[in-house]
């Protein structure tokens, strides 16, 4: 054990706490929210009922029976309470979890109520659920006035065994569906799956029963497993387990010789996170502190032309929206006293989301915090009202699809914005194709940078900026190069070799037509090694023997050319040249 290990090494070992695991990213932080139904009891009919059923009992027997039936545990299992909570769970899940790729677990007091929750969720029809329970038990709990409804449990369990064949397949099939398929969205349990059940997509734990000590800690840990796009686990408690949670944390700390504060760091009241919203909001606005006119949207977009600034904006906006989404999913924040701040956040969220859409188009950004997009999109769909285009924060397009490119440009307003978009996407396209013809694509990249710089220095206007960038894009798309000898004008691979010869061997080989012939011969020599018939040898690009053979062929060829020159080409220049030519061949020749 860790304790024994510490003793063995003289106690000189740091204990790895739950808080450490959260900070290291091994598990996620957990946020807790208490929710309670407004439970009212119609006392007169209840008193009349007790008088009838308890008539044979003594005065003290009647009082004892009434206490049992009016206990928190019993009310917790009452039909109306279950129905109300089923509605609340349905609304909460559909508004904040459904469609984000995550799921939830509902912990019920007993098998009967688990089945009731399942039936009501099905009747409400907003979410899908399944129940995983153990086989029916004939034993009675004498301390609980509301015992299992054996007819309900037996009927349900029989239906499951009839469907799946046996208990093992029943349980495993539902668990597999929960983990791997779209449905069920909520898995309902009593005691099973409270420990040792790891489903990283499980984000929310709905607690509707009393849990204590180690069982409570094990249960809440069902939602702290790491998964892409999941930055926290949420515990929605309808029973009131907060005191139990505090005690369990204290006991757990003592039993494991962990500092109490370290364990507490793993569970945070959701109000503490909501309190971070104003700071996140302030940090978001701080990105634009240099913008003098807060109503000048173009000024925001121009400021975000700087890539580092733009990604800081994406990060701050994503953090604010995720916090806002979490806050909106809580009862405490969704209170009438917060109406003004909620409307303010909604309005400004809409502004910043639209700004993000605009700058992503303008600068053709395709990577930024996509792991959180679904939950942020959920917030937009449910709470950010629009009067025009639907706000979709991710709109990836195929960089080489002309129709998609043209459609994106049309969504932008202003020549400068369109030019920025075309320049950005062309630059990304160039980076993808750079190794196919390094000289040609480097020149295009430099032309883009030069044109942008001239526009920023006001040496050209917006119209000229757009026209020049369009010309560069057309050259990139068509691949047409000027001043290429006729012998290779339609030979893309030979042109790439020709460009490289003119650039790297320019001091030694000055005749363009001769260089075009050399480029054709280089292609012919390489194809003579890698082609079988008219198709390349499979996996020739990773075949070291073939690469060595290409190297020897080219080395002999350029050595022969070098001998014919007045000044021989140095061996180190030829070696470096051949190495790059082989790289180009691997990119060009499929």
C-alpha positions as CSV (number, residue, x, y, z in Angstrom):
1,X,0.0,0.0,0.0
2,X,1.0,3.6,-0.3
3,X,1.2,3.9,3.5
4,X,3.5,0.8,3.7
5,X,5.6,2.2,0.8
6,X,6.0,5.5,2.7
7,X,7.2,3.6,5.9
8,X,9.6,1.5,3.8
9,X,11.3,4.7,2.5
10,X,11.3,6.4,5.8
11,X,8.1,8.3,5.2
12,X,9.7,10.4,2.5
13,X,7.0,10.2,-0.2
14,X,4.4,12.6,-1.3
15,X,0.8,11.3,-1.2
16,X,-1.1,11.6,-4.5
17,X,-4.4,13.1,-3.5
18,X,-7.7,13.4,-5.4
19,X,-7.0,17.1,-5.9
20,X,-3.7,16.2,-7.4
21,X,-5.5,13.9,-9.8
22,X,-7.8,16.7,-10.9
23,X,-5.0,19.2,-11.4
24,X,-3.0,16.6,-13.4
25,X,-6.0,15.9,-15.6
26,X,-6.3,12.2,-14.5
27,X,-9.9,12.9,-13.4
28,X,-12.2,15.9,-13.9
29,X,-13.6,18.3,-11.2
30,X,-17.1,17.6,-9.9
31,X,-19.7,20.3,-9.4
32,X,-22.6,19.8,-7.1
33,X,-26.1,21.3,-7.2
34,X,-28.9,20.6,-4.8
35,X,-32.4,20.6,-6.2
36,X,-35.6,19.9,-4.1
37,X,-39.2,19.4,-5.2
38,X,-41.7,21.6,-3.5
39,X,-43.3,18.8,-1.5
40,X,-46.7,19.6,0.0
41,X,-48.9,17.1,1.9
42,X,-52.7,17.3,1.9
43,X,-53.0,16.7,5.6
44,X,-56.7,16.2,6.1
45,X,-57.2,13.2,3.7
46,X,-53.9,11.8,5.0
47,X,-55.1,12.1,8.6
48,X,-58.4,10.4,7.7
49,X,-56.6,7.6,6.0
50,X,-54.4,7.0,9.1
51,X,-57.3,7.0,11.4
52,X,-58.9,4.1,9.4
53,X,-55.8,1.9,8.8
54,X,-54.5,2.4,12.3
55,X,-57.7,2.0,14.3
56,X,-56.6,-1.3,16.0
57,X,-53.3,0.4,17.1
58,X,-52.6,2.1,20.4
59,X,-52.1,5.9,20.5
60,X,-48.3,5.4,20.4
61,X,-48.6,2.8,17.6
62,X,-50.6,5.3,15.5
63,X,-48.0,8.0,16.0
64,X,-45.2,5.6,15.1
65,X,-47.0,4.5,11.9
66,X,-47.6,8.0,10.8
67,X,-44.0,9.0,11.3
68,X,-43.0,6.1,9.0
69,X,-45.4,7.0,6.3
70,X,-44.5,10.7,6.4
71,X,-40.7,10.2,6.5
72,X,-38.4,11.7,4.0
73,X,-37.6,8.3,2.5
74,X,-41.3,7.5,1.9
75,X,-42.1,10.9,0.4
76,X,-39.1,10.5,-1.8
77,X,-40.8,7.5,-3.3
78,X,-44.2,9.0,-3.7
79,X,-45.7,9.0,-7.2
80,X,-46.1,12.8,-7.5
81,X,-42.6,13.5,-6.4
82,X,-41.2,10.9,-8.9
83,X,-43.3,12.4,-11.7
84,X,-42.2,16.0,-10.9
85,X,-38.5,15.0,-10.8
86,X,-38.9,13.0,-14.0
87,X,-40.1,16.2,-15.7
88,X,-37.2,18.2,-14.2
89,X,-34.6,15.6,-15.2
90,X,-36.1,15.5,-18.8
91,X,-36.0,19.3,-19.1
92,X,-32.5,19.6,-17.7
93,X,-31.1,16.8,-19.9
94,X,-32.7,18.0,-23.1
95,X,-31.7,21.6,-22.6
96,X,-28.1,21.1,-21.5
97,X,-26.9,17.6,-22.3
98,X,-28.8,16.1,-25.2
99,X,-27.0,16.3,-28.5
100,X,-23.6,17.0,-26.9
101,X,-22.4,13.4,-27.0
102,X,-22.7,13.0,-23.2
103,X,-25.1,11.0,-21.0
104,X,-26.4,10.7,-17.5
105,X,-27.0,8.3,-14.6
106,X,-30.0,8.4,-12.3
107,X,-29.7,6.8,-8.9
108,X,-33.2,5.7,-7.5
109,X,-34.2,4.7,-3.9
110,X,-35.3,1.2,-4.9
111,X,-36.2,-1.0,-7.8
112,X,-39.9,0.1,-7.8
113,X,-39.0,3.7,-8.1
114,X,-36.3,3.0,-10.6
115,X,-39.0,1.5,-12.9
116,X,-41.4,4.3,-12.1
117,X,-38.7,6.9,-13.2
118,X,-38.1,4.9,-16.4
119,X,-41.9,4.8,-17.2
120,X,-42.4,8.5,-16.5
121,X,-39.4,9.5,-18.6
122,X,-40.7,7.3,-21.4
123,X,-44.2,8.9,-21.0
124,X,-42.8,12.4,-21.1
125,X,-40.9,11.4,-24.2
126,X,-37.9,13.8,-24.1
127,X,-35.1,11.4,-23.2
128,X,-34.5,7.7,-23.5
129,X,-33.6,5.6,-20.5
130,X,-33.0,2.0,-19.4
131,X,-33.0,0.4,-16.0
132,X,-30.3,-1.9,-14.6
133,X,-31.4,-3.8,-11.4
134,X,-30.5,-7.0,-9.8
135,X,-32.9,-10.0,-9.7
136,X,-36.0,-9.4,-7.5
137,X,-35.5,-10.1,-3.8
138,X,-38.4,-11.6,-1.7
139,X,-37.0,-10.1,1.5
140,X,-38.9,-7.2,3.1
141,X,-37.3,-4.1,4.7
142,X,-39.2,-3.8,7.9
143,X,-37.7,-0.4,8.6
144,X,-39.3,1.0,5.4
145,X,-43.0,1.5,5.3
146,X,-42.9,1.7,1.5
147,X,-41.6,-1.7,0.5
148,X,-41.0,-2.9,-3.1
149,X,-44.0,-3.5,-5.3
150,X,-43.1,-7.1,-6.1
151,X,-45.6,-7.3,-8.9
152,X,-44.1,-4.3,-10.7
153,X,-40.5,-5.5,-10.1
154,X,-41.2,-9.1,-11.1
155,X,-43.1,-8.1,-14.3
156,X,-40.3,-5.7,-15.3
157,X,-37.5,-8.1,-14.6
158,X,-39.3,-11.0,-16.5
159,X,-39.7,-8.7,-19.5
160,X,-35.9,-8.0,-19.4
161,X,-35.0,-11.7,-19.2
162,X,-37.5,-12.5,-22.0
163,X,-35.8,-9.9,-24.1
164,X,-32.2,-10.6,-23.4
165,X,-32.2,-14.3,-22.4
166,X,-30.4,-14.1,-19.0
167,X,-29.3,-11.6,-16.4
168,X,-25.8,-11.3,-17.6
169,X,-26.8,-10.5,-21.2
170,X,-29.5,-8.1,-20.0
171,X,-27.0,-6.1,-18.0
172,X,-24.1,-6.2,-20.5
173,X,-26.3,-5.2,-23.4
174,X,-27.7,-2.1,-21.7
175,X,-24.2,-1.1,-20.5
176,X,-22.8,-1.5,-24.0
177,X,-25.6,0.5,-25.6
178,X,-25.1,3.2,-23.0
179,X,-21.4,3.4,-23.7
180,X,-21.3,2.9,-27.5
181,X,-24.7,3.9,-29.0
182,X,-26.9,6.9,-29.1
183,X,-29.5,5.4,-26.8
184,X,-30.2,5.1,-23.9
185,X,-29.3,8.6,-22.8
186,X,-29.9,8.0,-19.1
187,X,-29.2,4.7,-17.3
188,X,-31.2,4.2,-14.1
189,X,-29.8,2.2,-11.2
190,X,-30.4,1.4,-7.5
191,X,-27.2,-0.2,-6.2
192,X,-25.7,-1.8,-9.3
193,X,-23.2,0.3,-11.3
194,X,-22.6,2.7,-8.4
195,X,-19.0,1.3,-8.1
196,X,-16.6,0.1,-10.8
197,X,-18.8,1.4,-13.7
198,X,-16.6,3.5,-15.9
199,X,-18.3,5.3,-18.8
200,X,-16.4,8.5,-19.7
201,X,-19.4,9.9,-21.7
202,X,-21.4,9.8,-18.4
203,X,-21.5,13.5,-17.4
204,X,-24.4,14.0,-15.0
205,X,-25.4,12.0,-11.9
206,X,-29.0,12.6,-10.8
207,X,-29.3,11.6,-7.2
208,X,-32.8,10.8,-5.9
209,X,-31.9,8.7,-2.9
210,X,-29.9,8.8,0.3
211,X,-26.2,7.7,0.0
212,X,-23.6,7.7,2.6
213,X,-19.9,7.3,3.2
214,X,-17.8,5.4,0.7
215,X,-20.8,4.5,-1.4
216,X,-21.6,8.1,-2.0
217,X,-18.0,8.9,-3.0
218,X,-17.9,5.9,-5.3
219,X,-21.2,7.0,-6.9
220,X,-20.2,10.6,-7.6
221,X,-17.0,9.3,-9.1
222,X,-19.1,7.8,-12.0
223,X,-19.1,11.2,-13.7
224,X,-15.5,12.4,-13.2
225,X,-13.9,10.3,-15.9
226,X,-11.9,12.1,-18.6
227,X,-13.4,12.4,-22.1
228,X,-12.8,14.7,-25.1
229,X,-14.9,17.8,-24.7
230,X,-15.8,17.1,-21.1
231,X,-14.4,19.6,-18.6
232,X,-16.4,18.7,-15.5
233,X,-18.9,16.2,-14.1
234,X,-22.2,17.4,-12.6
235,X,-24.1,16.1,-9.6
236,X,-27.7,17.0,-9.4
237,X,-29.0,16.1,-6.0
238,X,-32.8,15.8,-5.3
239,X,-32.5,14.2,-1.9
240,X,-30.1,16.5,0.0
241,X,-26.9,14.5,0.3
242,X,-24.7,17.6,0.9
243,X,-24.2,16.8,4.6
244,X,-23.6,13.2,3.8
245,X,-21.0,14.3,1.2
246,X,-19.2,16.5,3.7
247,X,-19.1,13.7,6.2
248,X,-18.0,11.2,3.6
249,X,-15.1,13.5,2.5
250,X,-14.1,14.0,6.1
251,X,-14.2,10.3,6.9
252,X,-12.4,9.4,3.7
253,X,-9.7,11.9,4.5
254,X,-9.2,10.4,7.9
255,X,-9.2,6.8,6.7
256,X,-6.6,7.5,4.0
257,X,-4.5,10.0,5.8
258,X,-5.2,12.6,3.2
259,X,-5.6,16.3,4.0
260,X,-9.4,17.1,4.2
261,X,-9.0,20.2,2.0
262,X,-7.3,18.1,-0.7
263,X,-10.3,15.8,-0.9
264,X,-12.7,18.7,-0.9
265,X,-11.0,20.0,-3.9
266,X,-12.6,17.2,-6.0
267,X,-16.2,18.4,-5.3
268,X,-17.2,22.0,-5.7
269,X,-20.6,23.6,-5.1
270,X,-21.8,24.8,-8.5
271,X,-22.3,28.3,-7.0
272,X,-18.6,28.7,-6.7
273,X,-18.2,28.1,-10.4
274,X,-21.0,30.4,-11.2
275,X,-19.1,33.1,-9.3
276,X,-16.3,32.8,-11.8
277,X,-18.6,34.0,-14.6
278,X,-18.1,37.8,-14.1
279,X,-14.3,37.2,-14.2
280,X,-14.5,35.2,-17.4
281,X,-16.8,37.9,-18.9
282,X,-14.3,40.6,-17.9
283,X,-11.3,38.6,-19.4
284,X,-13.2,38.2,-22.6
285,X,-13.8,42.0,-23.0
286,X,-10.2,42.6,-22.0
287,X,-9.1,41.1,-25.3
288,X,-10.6,44.2,-27.0
289,X,-9.4,46.9,-24.6
290,X,-7.5,48.7,-27.3
291,X,-10.7,49.1,-29.5
292,X,-11.7,52.7,-29.0
293,X,-15.1,52.5,-30.7
294,X,-17.0,49.5,-29.1
295,X,-19.6,49.7,-31.9
296,X,-17.1,49.4,-34.7
297,X,-17.3,45.6,-35.6
298,X,-14.6,46.0,-38.3
299,X,-12.2,47.2,-35.7
300,X,-12.7,44.0,-33.7
301,X,-12.1,41.9,-36.8
302,X,-9.0,43.8,-37.8
303,X,-7.6,43.4,-34.3
304,X,-8.1,39.7,-34.5
305,X,-6.0,39.6,-37.7
306,X,-3.2,38.7,-35.3
307,X,-3.3,34.9,-35.0
308,X,-2.2,34.8,-31.4
309,X,-4.8,37.5,-30.4
310,X,-7.4,35.6,-32.3
311,X,-6.8,32.3,-30.5
312,X,-6.8,34.1,-27.2
313,X,-10.2,35.4,-28.1
314,X,-11.4,31.9,-29.0
315,X,-10.1,30.5,-25.7
316,X,-11.7,33.3,-23.6
317,X,-15.0,33.1,-25.4
318,X,-15.1,29.3,-25.1
319,X,-14.4,29.5,-21.4
320,X,-17.1,32.2,-20.8
321,X,-19.7,30.3,-22.9
322,X,-19.0,27.0,-21.1
323,X,-19.4,28.7,-17.7
324,X,-22.5,30.4,-18.9
325,X,-23.9,27.1,-20.2
326,X,-23.3,25.5,-16.8
327,X,-24.8,28.4,-14.9
328,X,-27.9,28.3,-17.1
329,X,-28.4,24.6,-16.3
330,X,-28.7,25.4,-12.5
331,X,-31.7,26.4,-10.5
332,X,-29.8,28.9,-8.5
333,X,-28.7,31.0,-11.5
334,X,-31.9,30.7,-13.4
335,X,-33.7,32.9,-10.9
336,X,-35.8,36.0,-11.6
337,X,-33.3,38.1,-9.6
338,X,-30.7,37.3,-12.3
339,X,-32.9,38.2,-15.3
340,X,-31.0,41.4,-16.1
341,X,-27.6,39.8,-16.0
342,X,-28.8,36.8,-18.0
343,X,-30.2,39.0,-20.7
344,X,-26.9,40.9,-20.8
345,X,-24.9,37.8,-21.1
346,X,-27.2,36.4,-23.8
347,X,-27.0,39.6,-25.9
348,X,-23.2,39.9,-25.7
349,X,-22.8,36.1,-26.2
350,X,-24.6,36.6,-29.5
351,X,-22.3,39.5,-30.5
352,X,-19.1,37.6,-29.7
353,X,-20.4,34.3,-31.3
354,X,-21.2,36.2,-34.5
355,X,-17.8,37.9,-34.3
356,X,-16.2,34.5,-33.9
357,X,-18.1,33.2,-37.0
358,X,-17.0,36.2,-39.0
359,X,-13.3,36.1,-38.1
360,X,-13.2,32.3,-38.5
361,X,-14.4,32.8,-42.1
362,X,-12.3,35.9,-42.6
363,X,-9.0,34.2,-41.5
364,X,-10.1,30.7,-42.4
365,X,-9.4,29.2,-39.0
366,X,-10.2,25.5,-39.0
367,X,-8.8,24.4,-35.5
368,X,-9.9,26.0,-32.2
369,X,-11.3,24.2,-29.2
370,X,-13.6,21.9,-31.2
371,X,-13.8,19.5,-28.3
372,X,-16.2,21.9,-26.6
373,X,-18.2,23.0,-29.6
374,X,-21.2,20.7,-29.0
375,X,-22.0,22.0,-25.5
376,X,-21.5,25.6,-26.6
377,X,-23.7,25.0,-29.6
378,X,-26.3,23.6,-27.2
379,X,-26.3,27.0,-25.3
380,X,-26.7,28.9,-28.6
381,X,-29.6,26.7,-29.8
382,X,-31.5,27.0,-26.6
383,X,-30.8,30.4,-25.3
384,X,-29.2,32.7,-27.9
385,X,-32.1,34.2,-29.9
386,X,-31.3,35.2,-33.5
387,X,-33.2,37.1,-36.1
388,X,-31.2,36.0,-39.1
389,X,-28.7,33.3,-39.9
390,X,-28.5,30.4,-37.5
391,X,-25.4,30.7,-35.4
392,X,-23.3,27.6,-36.1
393,X,-19.9,27.9,-34.6
394,X,-18.2,25.3,-36.7
395,X,-18.5,25.4,-40.5
396,X,-15.6,23.4,-42.0
397,X,-15.2,23.6,-45.7
398,X,-13.1,21.7,-48.2
399,X,-10.2,24.1,-49.0
400,X,-10.0,22.7,-52.6
401,X,-13.8,22.8,-53.3
402,X,-14.4,25.9,-55.5
403,X,-18.2,26.1,-54.8
404,X,-17.7,25.9,-51.0
405,X,-15.0,28.5,-51.2
406,X,-17.1,30.9,-53.2
407,X,-20.1,30.4,-50.9
408,X,-18.0,31.3,-47.9
409,X,-16.7,34.5,-49.6
410,X,-20.2,35.6,-50.3
411,X,-21.1,35.5,-46.6
412,X,-18.5,38.1,-45.9
413,X,-19.1,41.9,-46.1
414,X,-16.5,44.2,-47.4
415,X,-13.6,43.8,-49.9
416,X,-10.9,43.7,-47.1
417,X,-12.8,40.9,-45.3
418,X,-13.1,38.9,-48.5
419,X,-9.4,39.5,-49.3
420,X,-8.3,38.4,-45.8
421,X,-10.4,35.2,-46.2
422,X,-9.0,34.3,-49.6
423,X,-5.5,35.1,-48.5
424,X,-5.8,32.9,-45.3
425,X,-7.3,29.9,-47.1
426,X,-4.8,30.2,-50.0
427,X,-2.0,30.3,-47.5
428,X,-3.3,27.2,-45.8
429,X,-3.6,25.5,-49.2
430,X,0.0,26.5,-50.0
431,X,1.2,25.0,-46.7
432,X,-0.5,21.7,-47.7
433,X,1.1,21.6,-51.1
434,X,4.4,23.2,-50.3
435,X,6.6,20.1,-50.7
436,X,5.1,19.3,-54.1
437,X,6.9,22.4,-55.6
438,X,8.7,24.3,-52.9
439,X,10.0,27.1,-55.1
440,X,6.6,27.9,-56.8
441,X,4.6,27.8,-53.6
442,X,7.1,29.8,-51.6
443,X,6.9,32.5,-54.2
444,X,3.1,32.5,-54.0
445,X,3.3,32.6,-50.2
446,X,5.7,35.6,-50.3
447,X,3.4,37.4,-52.8
448,X,0.5,37.0,-50.3
449,X,2.5,38.4,-47.4
450,X,3.7,41.3,-49.6
451,X,0.2,42.1,-50.7
452,X,-1.2,42.1,-47.2
453,X,1.7,44.3,-46.0
454,X,1.0,46.8,-48.8
455,X,-2.6,47.0,-47.8
456,X,-1.9,47.5,-44.1
457,X,0.6,50.3,-45.1
458,X,-2.2,51.9,-47.1
459,X,-0.2,51.6,-50.3
460,X,-3.1,49.9,-52.0
461,X,-6.8,50.2,-51.3
462,X,-9.4,47.5,-50.5
463,X,-10.4,46.9,-54.1
464,X,-6.8,46.5,-55.3
465,X,-6.1,44.3,-52.3
466,X,-9.0,42.0,-53.2
467,X,-8.1,41.9,-56.9
468,X,-4.4,41.0,-56.2
469,X,-5.3,38.3,-53.7
470,X,-7.8,36.8,-56.2
471,X,-5.1,36.7,-58.9
472,X,-2.8,34.9,-56.5
473,X,-5.5,32.4,-55.6
474,X,-6.3,31.7,-59.3
475,X,-2.6,31.0,-59.9
476,X,-2.6,28.6,-56.9
477,X,-5.7,26.8,-58.0
478,X,-4.8,26.5,-61.7
479,X,-1.2,25.8,-61.0
480,X,-0.2,27.7,-64.2
481,X,3.3,29.1,-64.1
482,X,4.6,31.9,-66.3
483,X,8.0,31.8,-68.1
484,X,8.1,28.0,-68.3
485,X,9.7,26.5,-71.5
486,X,7.3,24.9,-73.9
487,X,8.8,21.5,-73.5
488,X,7.5,21.2,-70.0
489,X,4.5,23.6,-70.0
490,X,2.0,20.8,-69.2
491,X,4.3,18.6,-67.2
492,X,3.6,19.5,-63.5
493,X,6.3,17.2,-62.1
494,X,9.0,18.3,-64.5
495,X,8.1,22.0,-63.7
496,X,8.7,21.3,-60.0
497,X,12.1,19.9,-60.8
498,X,12.8,22.8,-63.3
499,X,12.0,25.4,-60.6
500,X,14.3,23.7,-58.1
501,X,17.1,23.5,-60.7
502,X,16.8,27.2,-61.5
503,X,16.8,28.1,-57.8
504,X,19.4,25.8,-56.3
505,X,21.8,25.3,-59.3
506,X,21.4,28.8,-60.8
507,X,25.1,29.6,-60.5
508,X,26.0,26.6,-62.6
509,X,23.1,25.9,-64.9
510,X,21.9,29.1,-66.6
511,X,20.1,28.0,-69.8
512,X,16.4,27.6,-69.2
513,X,15.7,25.3,-72.1
514,X,18.6,23.1,-71.1
515,X,17.3,23.1,-67.5
516,X,13.9,22.0,-68.8
517,X,15.5,19.1,-70.6
518,X,17.4,18.2,-67.4
519,X,14.1,18.3,-65.5
520,X,12.5,15.9,-67.9
521,X,15.5,13.5,-67.7
522,X,15.3,13.6,-63.8
523,X,11.7,12.6,-64.0
524,X,12.5,9.8,-66.5
525,X,15.4,8.5,-64.3
526,X,13.1,8.4,-61.2
527,X,10.2,6.7,-63.1
528,X,12.7,4.2,-64.5
529,X,13.3,3.0,-60.9
530,X,9.8,3.3,-59.3
531,X,7.4,2.3,-62.1
532,X,6.2,-1.1,-63.0
533,X,4.6,-0.7,-66.4
534,X,2.7,2.6,-66.0
535,X,2.1,2.4,-62.2
536,X,4.4,3.1,-59.3
537,X,5.7,0.2,-57.2
538,X,3.5,-0.2,-54.1
539,X,5.1,1.5,-51.1
540,X,8.1,2.6,-53.1
541,X,8.3,5.8,-51.0
542,X,9.3,3.9,-47.9
543,X,11.6,1.4,-49.7
544,X,15.1,2.3,-48.7
545,X,16.7,0.1,-51.5
546,X,14.7,1.9,-54.2
547,X,15.5,5.3,-52.7
548,X,19.2,4.4,-52.8
549,X,18.9,3.3,-56.4
550,X,17.3,6.7,-57.3
551,X,20.0,8.5,-55.4
552,X,22.8,6.7,-57.4
553,X,21.1,7.3,-60.7
554,X,20.7,11.0,-60.1
555,X,24.2,11.3,-58.6
556,X,25.8,9.8,-61.7
557,X,23.7,11.9,-64.0
558,X,24.5,15.3,-62.3
559,X,28.2,14.3,-61.9
560,X,28.2,13.8,-65.7
561,X,26.6,17.2,-66.2
562,X,29.1,18.8,-63.8
563,X,32.1,17.4,-65.7
564,X,30.9,19.2,-68.8
565,X,30.8,22.6,-67.1
566,X,33.7,25.1,-66.8
567,X,33.2,25.0,-63.0
568,X,32.2,21.7,-61.5
569,X,29.2,21.6,-59.2
570,X,30.4,20.9,-55.6
571,X,29.4,17.5,-54.3
572,X,27.7,18.9,-51.2
573,X,25.4,21.0,-53.4
574,X,24.6,18.0,-55.6
575,X,23.9,15.8,-52.5
576,X,21.5,18.4,-50.9
577,X,19.8,19.0,-54.3
578,X,19.2,15.3,-54.9
579,X,17.8,14.9,-51.3
580,X,15.2,17.6,-52.0
581,X,14.4,16.3,-55.5
582,X,13.6,12.9,-54.0
583,X,11.2,14.6,-51.5
584,X,9.4,16.4,-54.3
585,X,9.1,13.1,-56.3
586,X,7.5,11.4,-53.2
587,X,4.9,14.2,-53.0
588,X,4.2,14.4,-56.7
589,X,4.4,10.8,-58.0
590,X,1.5,8.6,-56.8
